[in-house]
Amino acid sequence: MNLTKREMQVMSLLCLGLKDRSIANTLSVSVRTVQNHLSRIYLKFRAKNRVQAISKFLDIYGQFAFDLISGATYEEDNFTLERGRLYSVTG
């Protein structure tokens, strides 16, 4: 089950505890767009809520998910997370 780059961004920010509005502001999209991404993620993961989606994200993506959330830098995916904070989003 593959997530798009944007869905990975949304999930990473969700794992950091951000709410829909904060995710939208961080990614420069509307709250509705974030909600649409989350709806597709829930369908892909067969999750009923954020907690289940986060759990499945961590289960499926394993170490990559932990690295992403904990501070790895992934500029090739159009965003940079350092020390658990999103510093920039491009594209």
N, C-alpha and C positions, 0 to 999 in steps of 0.2 A: 504494500500500500504506500504509494508515493504522494507526498505533499508537494505542492508548487513552492517556488521560492517565497512567494508572498505568504502562503499558509505557514511556512516554516518561521517567517518573521513574526506572524501573529501568534503562533504557538510559543515561541521563545519569550515574547513579551507577556503573554498570558501566564507562563510559568514564573515570571518575575513578579506576578501579582498585580499587574496593571489591569484596570477596568477598560471597558470598551472605548470610552471617550479618550482616555489616556493613550491607548493603542492607536486610535484614529489620529490624534494630534501628533504622536511620534512618527507615524508613517505618512502624515499629510494626506489622509483620506477621510471620508465621512464616517460617522459612527455606523450608518447603515451598511457601508462597504465592509467594515469590520464584522458586523453581524452576519453578513452574507458569507464571508470567509469562514466564520465560526460554524455556520450551519453546514457548509460543505465538509468541514473538518469533522464535525459530529457524525455526519453520514458515513464518511470514510472510516472512522474509528468505531462506528456503531455505539457512540457515546450519547448519554442522555443529558449530560451537563459538563461544566468546566472541569470538575474534579476527575470525572471519568476520562475526559479528553486528555488531560495532563498525564494521568496515569498511563494511558495507552501510548501517548507520545513518548514517555520515558521508557516504557517497555519495548516499543518497536524500534526507536532510534538509539537506545542504549547509551553508550559512551559518548557518541556524537551529541546527543541531547544534553547530557551533563556538561560536556565541554562548552557547548554553545551557551548554556544558561550561566555557567560559572565564570565565564570570562574569556573564552577563546575568541580570536578575531577571524571573521570569515568575510573578508572583503570581496572574494569572488562571488559571494551570494548577495552582493549589493547592500550589505549592512555590516556594521562593526559593533560587536559587543565586547567591552573590556571591563573586567572586574564586575560583571553582572549588570552593567549599565549600557544602554544603547547610546552611542556617541554620534553616529551618522547613518543616514539612510540615503542611498542614491538610486536613481533610476526608477 
